[in-house]
Amino acid sequence: MCIDYYCDMKRMILVILILSQSLILISQKNKSKSPSAPAISPVDLLKSDAEQDIQSQYDLYKKTALQIWGFAEVGYKEVKSSALLQTLLSDQGFTVQAGVADEPTAFVATYGSGKPVIGILGEFDALPGLSQQAVPEKISAGKDAGHGCGHHLFGTASVAAGIELKKLIDQKKLTGTIKVFGCPAEEGGSGKVYMVRAGLFNDVDVVIHWHPGSENGVTMTSALANKSAKFRFYGISAHAAGAPDKGRSALDGVEAMDHMVNMMREHIPQETRIHYVITSGGKAPNVVPDFAEVYYYVRHPKRDQVKSIFDRVVKCAEGAAMGTGTQVHYEIIGGTHDLLLNRTLAEAMQKNLEKVGGVKYNDDETAFAKNIQSSFLSPPPAIETSSMIKPIKVEEDAGGGSTDVGDVSYAVPTVGMRACTWAPGTPAHSWQAVACGGTEIGTKGMMVAAKTMTMTAIDLFTDPILVQKAKEEYKKDLGDYKYEALLGDRKPALNYRD
């Protein structure tokens, strides 16, 4: 009986060993059949390395952006801002052509050779009257202007992306040409329009751009076409009390024009936007002013409507001059197209923006942002939205702003994005935007843009089919339209801010 017991135990142990070995073999066999973890593609590895390298240069780009923030130079006067960005590029080996398109502060920086040719737009002009310190309350910095649209960040991020792509071309990891376009006077001066008109984008395959904002997302909203002009009225001076009958008031002409335009608002398409400021109205109440000037913007989602409505504004000016016994002349200052969107490029950029992610604040930045938000007139979004990426969505509304990027988009397939450089909910062209732009809230968002543009450009350099599809979509959307600048054949209005 004992012998039988030990024999049974041996048999059980043998069976267990055989079963264990079988399970091991089955497990190994199943493992060999199961899919392994996906390998990182060479392109993704390239993007990851580029992202890390850009981040390693954070201090340099932060310093550059804040220098331009401090310069706060208005359109066509951005001498120091433009020179700083040109120096960064030339020091990296770019060939810089300055003063292009009859614009002293415009430039094109080129590196590499052959196709594809990828362009990146950069801006650097400030807005008049928005001087502000980098604090969460309204305190002037004692300057005549401020970066209320974040163009100090815009130009710096674009240069950063251009430099990173240049490095990859140097390392033989990319083949083609990178062009960084230094674009002055976006704020009303239509700087890019002259660059388009000069043919500077004729050899470019795709253009990438971005803009500071209060959220992260790829631009799939068009812009309002825009036409602007200064209307100058000329009258006759006289003593306003002693001999008023001898005078003809130029200011009366301006006010009569404004009144007629305001009555016209009832009889124009509701999407229209018309704004004006009286830039000169006389020097003393007791002198009948012999000169007065008013500066007008006319906007509409469709460029043809802008032309038509602007012509009616001109008629108001002529009628006002006739009724007040004065004369009027006007000078076209700017004119921009709506934005031609490209879904093919937008979807590629969206994937890269989602890889990069949004902006995360530390405790001090969160406190700063909340203090900024406390000054808003309406409830702001949650602070956490700074770290979120908006899903890509085509917006039917053209939005409330205009940009000369619109003219570029009619010359070459174009794609853009916004990065959260201001506390969520911050309106552009505000002291709050200037304040945020002078802190790391701004520079962190700037780096999101630099990385996303770089990664999108890597896609374009490595995927000729993507470029081809973008061009096909562009040609289809353009149709038989032949580009014509809304500002006509005038030269750049270099002193429009005077």
C-alpha positions in Angstrom: 0.0 0.0 0.0 2.8 2.4 0.8 4.5 1.6 -2.5 1.3 2.3 -4.3 1.0 5.6 -2.5 4.5 6.8 -3.6 3.8 5.6 -7.1 0.6 7.7 -7.2 2.4 10.7 -5.9 5.2 10.4 -8.6 2.5 10.1 -11.3 0.8 13.3 -10.0 4.0 15.2 -9.8 4.9 14.1 -13.4 1.4 15.2 -14.6 1.8 18.6 -12.9 5.2 19.1 -14.5 3.9 18.2 -17.9 0.9 20.5 -17.6 3.1 23.4 -16.4 5.5 23.0 -19.3 2.6 22.9 -21.7 1.1 26.1 -20.2 4.5 27.8 -20.6 4.8 26.7 -24.2 1.2 27.8 -24.9 1.9 31.2 -23.2 5.1 31.7 -25.3 3.2 30.8 -28.5 0.4 33.2 -27.7 2.9 36.0 -27.0 4.6 35.4 -30.3 1.3 35.8 -32.0 0.1 38.9 -30.1 1.0 42.3 -31.5 4.0 44.0 -30.0 3.9 47.6 -28.8 3.9 49.9 -31.8 7.4 51.2 -32.6 7.9 55.0 -32.7 8.1 56.1 -36.3 11.1 58.1 -37.5 8.9 61.2 -38.0 7.5 61.0 -34.5 11.0 60.6 -33.1 12.1 63.6 -35.1 9.2 65.6 -33.7 10.0 64.5 -30.2 13.6 65.5 -30.5 12.7 68.9 -32.0 10.1 69.6 -29.2 12.8 68.9 -26.6 15.4 71.0 -28.3 13.0 74.0 -28.6 12.2 73.7 -24.9 15.9 73.7 -24.1 16.0 77.2 -25.6 13.2 78.5 -23.5 15.2 81.1 -21.7 16.6 82.6 -25.0 13.1 82.9 -26.6 11.6 84.2 -23.4 14.2 86.9 -23.2 13.7 87.8 -26.9 9.9 88.1 -26.6 10.1 90.2 -23.5 12.6 92.5 -25.1 10.2 93.1 -28.0 7.4 93.5 -25.4 9.4 96.3 -23.9 10.1 98.0 -27.2 6.4 98.2 -28.0 6.9 99.6 -31.5 3.8 100.4 -33.7 3.3 99.4 -37.3 6.2 100.3 -39.7 8.2 101.7 -36.8 9.3 98.3 -35.4 13.0 99.0 -36.1 14.5 97.4 -32.9 12.0 94.5 -32.9 12.6 93.6 -36.5 16.4 93.9 -36.1 16.4 91.7 -33.0 14.6 88.8 -34.9 16.8 89.3 -38.0 19.9 89.0 -35.9 18.7 85.7 -34.3 18.1 84.3 -37.7 21.3 85.5 -39.4 23.4 84.2 -36.4 21.9 80.8 -37.2 23.0 81.0 -40.8 19.8 82.2 -42.5 20.2 84.6 -45.5 18.2 87.6 -44.5 16.8 90.0 -47.0 15.6 93.2 -45.2 13.4 96.0 -46.4 11.4 93.9 -48.8 8.2 95.1 -50.5 9.0 98.8 -49.8 8.6 98.1 -46.1 11.7 99.1 -44.1 11.0 96.7 -41.2 9.9 93.7 -43.3 12.3 90.8 -44.1 12.5 87.3 -45.5 15.0 84.9 -43.9 15.8 81.8 -46.0 17.7 78.6 -45.3 18.1 75.4 -47.3 17.4 74.7 -51.0 14.9 72.9 -53.2 11.4 71.7 -52.5 9.3 71.9 -50.5 9.4 75.5 -49.6 7.7 76.1 -46.3 7.0 79.6 -45.0 6.4 80.7 -41.5 4.8 84.1 -40.8 6.0 86.3 -37.9 4.6 89.6 -36.6 6.0 92.1 -34.1 4.0 95.4 -34.1 2.3 96.8 -31.0 -0.9 98.8 -30.6 -1.0 102.5 -29.7 -2.5 103.6 -26.4 -2.1 100.3 -24.5 0.9 100.9 -22.3 0.7 98.5 -19.4 3.0 96.9 -16.8 3.1 93.2 -16.3 0.9 93.3 -13.3 -2.8 92.2 -12.8 -4.1 95.7 -12.5 -4.3 98.6 -14.9 -1.0 100.5 -14.4 0.7 102.3 -17.3 4.3 101.4 -18.2 4.8 105.0 -19.4 5.0 104.1 -23.1 2.9 105.2 -26.1 2.0 101.6 -27.0 1.7 98.1 -25.8 1.5 94.5 -27.1 -2.2 94.1 -26.7 -2.3 91.5 -29.5 0.8 89.6 -28.4 2.8 90.1 -31.5 6.0 90.0 -29.5 5.2 86.4 -28.8 4.1 85.8 -32.4 7.3 86.8 -34.1 9.5 85.1 -31.5 7.7 81.7 -31.7 7.9 81.8 -35.5 11.6 82.5 -35.5 12.1 79.7 -32.9 10.3 77.3 -35.3 12.3 78.4 -38.2 15.6 78.0 -36.4 14.6 74.5 -35.2 13.8 73.4 -38.8 17.1 74.9 -40.0 18.9 72.6 -37.5 17.1 69.6 -38.9 18.0 70.6 -42.5 21.6 71.0 -41.3 21.5 67.5 -39.8 20.3 66.0 -43.1 17.0 64.9 -41.4 14.9 67.2 -43.6 15.4 68.3 -47.2 13.9 71.5 -48.6 13.8 75.3 -47.8 12.5 77.1 -44.8 11.5 80.8 -45.1 10.6 83.0 -42.1 8.7 86.1 -43.1 9.0 89.1 -40.9 5.7 90.9 -41.3 5.3 94.5 -40.0 2.2 96.5 -39.4 -0.5 93.8 -39.2 -2.5 96.1 -37.0 -4.1 98.3 -39.7 -1.1 98.7 -41.9 -1.7 95.6 -44.1 2.0 94.7 -44.2 1.5 91.3 -45.7 -0.6 92.6 -48.5 2.4 94.4 -50.0 4.5 91.3 -49.5 1.9 89.2 -51.4 1.7 91.9 -54.1 5.5 91.9 -54.4 5.4 88.2 -55.2 7.3 87.1 -52.1 5.1 84.0 -51.7 5.2 82.9 -55.3 7.6 80.0 -54.8 6.2 78.9 -51.4 4.3 75.6 -51.1 2.6 76.1 -47.8 2.5 78.8 -45.2 2.2 78.3 -41.4 1.2 80.9 -38.9 -0.2 81.3 -35.4 -1.7 84.0 -33.1 -1.7 84.6 -29.4 -5.1 84.2 -27.7 -6.9 82.9 -24.6 -7.4 79.3 -25.8 -5.6 76.6 -27.8 -7.0 75.6 -31.1 -6.4 75.3 -34.9 -8.0 78.2 -36.8 -11.0 77.1 -38.8 -12.8 80.4 -38.6 -12.5 82.9 -41.4 -11.8 86.6 -40.9 -13.6 89.8 -41.9 -12.4 91.4 -45.1 -11.5 95.0 -44.3 -10.9 98.3 -46.0 -9.7 101.4 -44.2 -9.0 105.1 -45.0 -8.3 108.5 -43.5 -10.8 111.1 -44.6 -9.3 114.6 -44.5 -11.5 117.7 -44.6 -10.2 121.2 -45.4 -12.1 124.3 -44.5 -11.4 128.0 -43.8 -10.2 129.4 -40.5 -11.9 132.3 -38.7 -12.6 133.7 -35.3 -15.3 131.5 -34.0 -17.0 134.4 -32.1 -15.9 137.5 -34.0 -16.3 136.3 -37.6 -17.9 132.8 -37.8 -19.5 133.6 -41.1 -16.1 134.0 -42.6 -15.1 130.4 -41.7 -16.0 126.9 -42.9 -15.4 124.3 -40.3 -13.5 121.1 -41.3 -14.7 119.6 -38.1 -18.3 120.2 -39.2 -17.5 118.1 -42.3 -16.2 115.2 -40.2 -19.2 115.3 -37.8 -21.6 115.5 -40.7 -19.9 112.5 -42.4 -20.0 110.5 -39.1 -23.7 111.3 -38.7 -24.5 110.1 -42.2 -22.5 106.9 -41.8 -24.3 106.2 -38.5 -27.7 106.6 -40.2 -26.4 104.3 -42.9 -25.9 101.5 -40.4 -29.6 100.7 -40.6 -29.4 100.0 -44.3 -26.4 97.7 -44.6 -25.9 93.9 -44.1 -26.0 93.1 -40.4 -22.6 91.3 -40.5 -21.0 94.7 -41.4 -18.7 96.4 -38.9 -17.8 100.1 -39.3 -15.6 101.9 -36.8 -14.0 105.3 -36.7 -12.0 107.7 -34.6 -11.5 111.4 -35.1 -7.8 111.8 -35.3 -7.7 115.6 -35.6 -10.5 118.0 -34.8 -8.9 121.4 -34.4 -6.7 123.0 -31.8 -8.8 125.6 -30.0 -12.6 126.1 -29.6 -12.4 129.7 -30.6 -10.8 129.0 -33.9 -12.9 127.6 -36.7 -10.7 124.5 -37.7 -9.5 124.5 -41.2 -8.4 120.9 -41.0 -10.0 117.8 -39.5 -9.4 114.1 -40.0 -11.4 110.9 -39.3 -10.0 107.3 -39.7 -12.5 104.7 -40.8 -12.6 100.9 -40.9 -15.2 99.0 -43.0 -15.5 95.2 -42.5 -17.6 92.4 -43.8 -17.1 88.6 -44.3 -17.1 89.1 -48.1 -14.6 91.2 -49.8 -17.1 92.4 -52.5 -19.4 93.7 -49.8 -16.6 95.6 -48.2 -15.9 97.3 -51.5 -19.5 98.3 -52.0 -20.1 99.5 -48.4 -16.8 101.5 -48.4 -17.9 103.3 -51.6 -21.1 104.3 -49.8 -19.0 105.7 -46.9 -17.1 107.7 -49.5 -20.4 109.2 -50.7 -21.2 110.2 -47.1 -17.9 112.1 -47.0 -18.5 113.8 -50.3 -22.0 114.8 -49.2 -20.7 116.1 -45.9 -18.1 118.3 -47.6 -20.8 119.6 -50.0 -23.2 120.4 -47.2 -20.5 122.2 -45.0 -18.7 124.1 -47.7 -15.5 122.2 -47.2 -13.4 119.9 -49.3 -12.5 116.3 -48.6 -9.8 113.9 -49.8 -9.2 110.4 -48.6 -6.2 108.1 -48.4 -6.6 104.3 -48.4 -4.6 103.0 -45.5 -5.2 99.3 -45.5 -7.3 96.5 -47.1 -7.3 92.8 -46.3 -9.1 89.7 -47.6 -11.1 87.2 -45.7 -9.2 84.0 -44.6 -9.2 81.0 -47.0 -9.2 77.9 -44.8 -7.5 74.6 -45.6 -9.0 71.6 -43.9 -6.2 69.3 -45.0 -3.6 71.4 -43.3 -5.8 72.1 -40.3 -6.2 68.4 -39.5 -2.5 67.8 -39.7 -1.8 70.8 -37.3 -4.5 69.6 -34.9 -2.8 66.3 -34.4 0.4 68.1 -33.6 -1.2 70.6 -31.2 -2.8 67.7 -29.3 0.6 66.0 -29.0 2.1 69.2 -27.6 -0.8 70.0 -25.3 -1.8 73.2 -23.7 -0.4 75.5 -21.0 -0.2 74.5 -17.4 0.1 77.3 -14.8 2.0 77.0 -11.5 0.5 78.5 -8.3 1.8 82.0 -8.9 0.6 82.1 -12.5 -2.8 80.7 -11.4 -3.1 83.5 -8.9 -2.1 86.1 -11.5 -4.6 84.8 -14.1 -7.4 84.8 -11.5 -6.6 88.4 -10.6 -6.7 89.3 -14.3 -10.0 87.6 -14.7 -11.5 89.5 -11.8 -11.3 92.7 -14.0 -13.6 91.2 -16.7 -17.1 92.4 -17.3 -18.5 88.9 -17.8 -17.8 85.6 -16.1 -14.6 84.0 -17.5 -13.9 80.4 -18.5 -12.2 78.1 -15.9 -8.5 78.6 -15.5 -8.0 75.0 -16.4 -9.0 75.7 -20.0 -5.5 77.0 -20.6 -4.4 73.3 -20.7 -7.1 72.1 -23.0 -7.1 71.8 -26.8 -10.3 72.8 -28.7 -11.6 70.1 -31.1 -11.2 71.1 -34.8 -14.5 72.6 -36.0 -15.4 74.7 -39.0 -17.1 77.9 -37.8 -19.7 79.5 -40.1 -19.2 82.9 -38.4 -16.3 84.9 -39.8 -15.4 86.2 -36.3 -15.0 89.8 -35.4 -11.5 90.5 -36.5 -9.5 91.0 -39.7 -6.0 90.0 -40.6 -3.6 90.4 -43.6 -2.9 86.7 -43.3 -6.1 86.6 -45.4 -4.2 87.9 -48.5 -1.5 85.3 -47.9 -4.1 82.6 -47.8 -5.3 83.6 -51.3 -1.7 83.3 -52.6 -0.6 80.0 -51.1 -2.2 77.2 -48.9 -2.1 78.5 -45.4 -2.8 77.1 -41.9 -2.8 78.7 -38.5 -3.6 78.2 -34.8 -4.0 80.0 -31.6 -2.2 79.3 -28.3 -3.3 80.3 -24.9 -0.9 83.2 -24.0 -3.4 85.2 -21.9 -5.6 84.2 -18.9 -8.6 82.4 -20.3 -11.3 84.8 -21.4 -8.9 87.7 -21.9 -10.0 89.9 -24.8 -7.4 90.9 -27.4 -6.4 94.6 -27.6 -6.8 95.1 -23.9 -4.5 96.0 -21.0 -5.1 92.6 -19.6 -3.6 91.0 -22.7 -0.6 93.3 -22.5 -0.1 92.3 -18.9 -0.3 88.6 -19.5 2.1 88.9 -22.5 4.8 90.3 -20.2 4.8 87.2 -18.0 5.5 83.5 -18.3 1.7 83.0 -18.9 2.5 84.5 -22.3 5.9 82.8 -23.0 4.6 79.3 -22.1 1.9 79.7 -24.7 4.4 81.0 -27.1 6.4 77.7 -26.8 3.2 75.7 -27.5 2.9 77.5 -30.8 6.6 77.2 -31.7 6.6 73.4 -31.1 3.3 72.9 -32.9 4.4 74.9 -36.0 7.7 73.0 -36.1 6.0 69.6 -35.9 3.5 70.6 -38.6 6.4 71.7 -40.8 8.1 68.4 -40.3 5.0 66.7 -41.6 5.1 68.9 -44.7 8.8 68.3 -45.3 8.4 64.5 -45.0 5.0 63.9 -46.6 4.7 65.2 -50.2 1.2 63.8 -50.4 0.1 66.1 -47.6 1.4 69.1 -49.5 -0.2 67.9 -52.7 -3.6 67.4 -51.1 -3.4 70.9 -49.5 -2.7 72.4 -52.8 -5.5 70.6 -54.5 -8.0 71.8 -51.8 -6.6 75.4 -52.1 -7.1 75.4 -55.9 -10.6 74.1 -55.6 -11.6 76.7 -53.0 -9.9 79.5 -54.9 -11.7 78.7 -58.1 -11.3 81.2 -60.9 -10.8 84.1 -58.5 -7.8 86.3 -59.5 -6.3 88.0 -56.5 -6.5 91.8 -56.4 -5.4 93.8 -53.3 -8.2 95.8 -51.7 -5.9 98.7 -51.1 -5.1 99.0 -54.8 -1.7 99.9 -56.0 -0.7 102.4 -53.3 2.7 102.1 -51.6 2.8 101.1 -47.9 1.4 103.8 -45.6 4.6 104.0 -43.6 3.3 106.9 -41.4 -0.2 105.7 -40.8 0.3 105.7 -37.1 1.5 109.4 -37.0 
